[in-house]
Amino acid sequence: MLRLGVGQVECLWDGMLPVDARELPEDLARLDELLADPGLLAPIEAHWRQEAEAAGRSAAGHGRPTISMQSYVRLMVVKQRTGWGYETLVREVSDSLHLRRFCLIALGERVPDESTVRKLTRRLGPEVVDELTRVVISKAQRETRFRARAVRIDSTVIEADVRYPTDSGLALDSARVLAREARKLVKKIGRDAGWVTDRSRSIGRRVRAMTRTLGRRTGERKQQVLRLTEQAGKLVARSIREAKRLAVIARRRARGRGAQAKLRQIERLERFVTRAERVAEQIEQRMRGEPITDRLVSIFDPDARPIRKGKLGKPNEFGYVSQICEVTEHTKRGARGLILPATSEIGNPQENKLLPRTAKELDRLGLRPREVALDGGFQPGPTNQVLQDLDPERTFIAGRQQPGSRRTQRRLGRYRTGAEGRISHLKRGYGIRRSRLKNHHGMQTWTGWGILAYNLDTLAVRAG
């Protein structure tokens, strides 16, 4: 059951606290004033009602009450501003009088469990967070007379929460996970259905042998590593065959009591079988010397991809490409504006491939910037074609298209460079350097909350 407001927050103990403990710090007080607007919760209410209608029940009167959505949004804003994990967030809010008051949690109440906050984040997803961001931008246009004179757009890599991938490491993960998921399934359907041998120790010995081999200075070390990798791939292939056989038998037995639980576990096993097959196929392609396209870098985050941007410090990154668009009121030094919901795509898309969705986002919010500053990765022809509906006076593309006088070019060049600083600010201050949620859907949710927290801080500064 949806619960938007919190009701009474003050209690008897609040009157005994000193004045300093009852007053919020200046930054939290400004955010508290912004988040008090009930209109900000309209996207959550609409999403909850849509879910309830799809299930044929009432959003307001069915099931146990949720935690207050006002408190949930404030908890997530605190989380993105501080970089805390869910458990740390709950612990710190429980121990802080100011954070309790900001999150509208009374002294006599228990802070929601970390699993409640985590599951709500997954349930609402990126669409709701993006809609919250649009509401905040519309609020800025309506109440603070925010006018978008200029916009700067750049893309960045949001790292996935994975370790550096190797073929042997992926084979080790695959063998371990297939055995683990098979054990869970066997408990539900009986040991006589089959078994998946845990070959992680055998593959682990080969991984350690590779490490020792790479330390040698002989010319044969590359061939030795390839032989060990091939052996690991063959071991994974045996585990895949056993897992497939077990899944077929389990589907025949998924009848009667507990059938749904059995089917869910079978589907989970089959998902990991599909990913393990990709790992085995990648190893075979490497043995044959074939190029590998759309490489899988993690069996736990199958949407993450290797991304090469040519950076000296990080030549290879693993995750997702997101396009960040910031609209500002001027192009002076230190310009700080509002950021639109990020656009992204699985793989390593070019700048111009993401630009049409960014332009649609500008049009959706009614933003008509006079000047557009872009990175040198944008192609002038396709870029001008996409932006023709927005009809900017100047479209600056670093090193490719520089309209206006020299003074204008220098000004827009400095302004465009600020996009890199803003991305760095988001990564350092709002946690979007690395997504702690899996899959493309999770990355979009994680990035969306970081952008929302940044926009709220920006709007709080303007209101102050």
Buried (B, 14 or more C-beta within 10 A) or exposed (E): BBBBEBEEBEEEEBEEEEEEEEEBEEBBBBBBEBBEEEEBBBBBBEBBBEBBEEEEEEBEEEEEEBBBBBBBBBBBBBBBBBBBEBEEBBBBBEEEBBBBBBBBBBBEEEBBEBEBBBEBBEEBBBBBBBBBBBBBBBBBBEEEEBBBBBBBBBBBBBBBBBEEBBBBBBBBBBBBBBBBBBEEBBEBBEEEBBBBBBBBEBBBEBBEBBEEBEEEEEEEBEEBBBBBBBBBBBBBBBBBEBBBBBBEBBBEBBEEEEEEEBBEBBEBBBEBBEBBBBBBBBBBBBBEEEEBEEBBBBBBBBBBBBBEBEEEEEEEBBBBBBBBBBBBBBBEEEBBBBBBBBBBBBBBBBBBBBBBBBBEBBEEBEBBBBBBBBBEBBBEEBBBEBBEEBEBEBBBBBEBBBBBEEEBBEBBBBBBBBBBEBBEEBBEBBBBBBBEBBBBBBBBBBBBBBBBBBBBBBBBEBEE
